[in-house]
């Protein structure tokens, strides 16, 4: 199932959009250095939070609605959120400030760079919600749900740890089901269609998901346990 690492380690897409307002830039300049993961070296709960608490990881947290809600619901769990788009990072920082969250650390950049620095078997849960579908066939190798990234995700999850994937893109849905169906190291937690067509109660809605629903898109919720 392994892939050439060169095909999975390049971060595609822009990291900046419109120019940040003065208040946003100040938040980025003052808050992010205190909350960013260390620039190098191994990562674990003790280094990030000062104790051996459970760890969860979100790849591409968007504006941070889901990550903030999860962190607020479980203050004794440590959350690592990765987002390369600086406007999204500012959104997450605002959630942290407004909700007074002390259990979130941020990586502004490629999620796999942060993920590989964690010990194997250290994560209770990993989230990948509405990733870029890269709909053209020639771009399929850029999708996060490919065997290369999934090999790393599998390594970092504990036995019994959970991988959550959400998408409203039919192509990505079919692709993900194909890839995950080839993996004996993950067990899909769905017994009826309702299990992946209805958002679980502990799965906070994201702004992106709400927009997708307003457009009439169907949303799929996949839960896999690490065997």
Secondary structure, DSSP 8 states (H G I E B T S, - for coil): ----GGGTS---S-S--S---HHHHHHHHHHHHHHB--SSS-B-HHHHHSS---EEEEE--TTSHHHHHHHHH-TTSEEEEE---HHHHHHHHHHHHHHT--SEEEE-S-HHHHHTTB-TT-EEEEEEES-----SGGGGGGSSSSHHHHHHHHHHEEEEEEEEEEE--HHHHHHHHHHHHT-TTEEE--SSTHHHHS--TTS---HHHHHHHHTT---EEEEEEE-
